[in-house]
Amino acid sequence: MTEKVEKISTEEFKKHFENLINCLINIAPSRNRVTQMLFLLPKYEEELKEVYEFFSDEKLLDALNELGLEYGEKINIRSGTFFRHLFDFIQGVFVLFHNNSIREQIKKVLNKSVPDLKEEWLRQKLEICLSEPNLGNYAKKFLQIMKEKNWSIPLEEIKKELKDKTEIVRDVLKEFGIIEYNEYSRYVSLSTDVREFIKILEERLET
């Protein structure tokens, strides 16, 4: 006898589809503290201790190490681990939600818009850098100088205005993936990801 298959209503299917989309959205680094940490690595332990209290919990540290956190001069993600697979998976989620056509089809199912998670993460990183109490204004000036030179400039040119703050601001912007720095030519330029959202950056620098 053939087992009777339970029918799933359209509304129930759409509810589960919405749950799926929400799960993908909620693991983005712009919305989840764990994945946000992963996307900000590598970092020195002292830097992370300023934000995350779990470094005083040895049991938790051991578990996170088994899941893929690598403790050394800088904390990073080991290859082939849970955290590395999660990181790579979210990179794929970025690609999906950055696709206008996919977001439009999801909107048709849910009757509501879903965010471009890649853009959302960039906006958040920019806000972190430009709103930092001690270096935010210097970071903004750093990027404004770059804009005047079409986003590629020798670091020494920026140093004429930022003086001794130049290197530390450069390092912060580089760590957050806003700029790239060529050690050989000593030129700074925008990262590939940020160039894709150049209008967002230019608008933020005007505020």
N, C-alpha and C positions, 0 to 999 in steps of 0.2 A: 504494500500500500504506500502510495506516495504521500510524504508528509506535507501537511498543509502549510503553505508559506504565508507568514503574517504580512499583510499589506501595510505599507508605510504611506501615510497621507502626505500630500504636498506640503502642508504646513509643518509637519514634523520634519520632513526632509530639509526644508528651508531653515528650520531652527537648528538642526545639526550642522548645516552648512555655515550658518552664522557663528556657531560655536567654534568650528574649525578655523574660520577667518579670524575670529577674535584671539584664538590661541596663537596663531602666527603673528598677529600684530603685537600681542603682549610679551613676546619673547624678544622683541626688537630692543637694542641698547638704549633707545630713547625712552623706553617704558619699563625696563627691568634692570634693577641694580646689579644683578649677577652678570648678565650679559654685557652691561655697560662696562663693568670692570674688565671683562675679557677683551673688549674692543679698545680699551685704553692701554693694554699691555703692549710692550714691556714697560715696567716701572720699577723704580727702586722701592724696597720694602718700606723705608721711612716715609715715602710719599703716600703709599697706600694706608699705612697706619694712621695717617692724619684723617682718613675718611672712614676706613673700615675697622670696627672694633674687634672683629673676629681673630685678629692676630694674637690675642691673649688667650685664645682657646686652643690648646694643643691638640685635643681630640678632633676638633673641626679642621685644623690645619692638616692633620694627617689624612683625613678623609678627602680634603680638597686636593692634596698632593696625589692621592691615588686616582682621583678623577682627572688629573692633568695639569695642575698648577706646578710649575717648576721653580724651586727656590734656589737662587744663586745670587750673583752680584745684582742682577735684576730679576724680578719675578716675571715669568713668561708662561706660555702654554706648550706642553710637550706634544710632539706629533703622535698620532695613532691613539689618542686618548679620548675620553668622553668630551672634555671641553674643546678639544681640537675639532672633533666631528660636529659639535654644536656650533662652534664658530663658523665652520665652513657651510653648515646648513643655513645659518642666518644670512650669510653672504648670498646664498641662493634665494632666500626670501626677499632680500633687497632687490635682486634682479626682477623677481616676479612683480613686486608692488611698485617698481619703478616703470613698469610697462603700462602706458596709458590705456591700451586696448584691454588688458586684463582687468585693470581697475574699473573700467567702464562696464565690462560684463559682470563683475562682482556686484556693482551698483545695481544692475538690472535685477539680479536675484534678491538682493537685500533691501532694495529701495532706499539705499543711503550710500553716501560716498565713503571710500576707505582712503587712508593716507598713503602718500608716497613715503615709505619708511626710510629710504635712503636720504631723501631731502630732509625729512624730519630730524634724522640723526645729525646731518650737517648743520642744520639750524641750531640744534642744541649744543654742538661742539663750538660753534662760533660764539654762542651766547656765553658759554663757560669761559672762553678765552677773553672775550671783550668786556665781561662783567667782573672779572677777577679784581678784588679790591686794590691790590698792590701793583698789578701789571696790566690791568685791562686797558687803561688809557694809552700806555706805551704800545700794546699790541695793536690797538686801533691806528695809532700813528704809523707804526711799522707797515701796516697793510695799505694805508693811505699813500705813503711814499712809494710803495710798490705799484700802486694803481697809476700814479703819475708817470711811471716808466714802463707802462704796458705790462706790468706784473712780472718783470724779470729785471733784476738789478744787482750790481755788486754789493755785497754786504757792507763794504766800506762806505758806500754812499749813504746807507741808512745810519751808519755809525756817526756820521757828521751831526746828526740831529738827536739820536737816542743815546749817544755817548756810551757809558758803562752798562746801560740796560740792554744794549743790542743783542749780545749773545744769549742772555737768559730768555729774552722774548723770542728770539729765533728758535731756541730749543723747545719752548712751550708750544709755539705754533707748529713746529715740526712734529712733536709728539702727538698732537691732536690731528695730524694729517691735513693741516691747512696749507702748509708750504712744503717745498722740497729744498734741500741745500746741497750744492755740489762742492765737496771739500777741495777738489782740484782747482776749479775756476773761481771758487768763493762767490758764486752767484746764488741768489735765492729766487725761487719762482713758485707759482701756485701749483699745488698738487693736481693731478689729473681729475680727481673726484670733484674738487672745488671749481675747476674750470667749467665743469658741466653745469654748475649752478652759479655762474659768475654774476648774474643779475641779482640774486639773493644777497651775495656778498656786498655788491656795490650799494644796494638799498640799505643794508645794515650799517655800512660805513657812513651813510649820510644822516643817521639818527644820533 
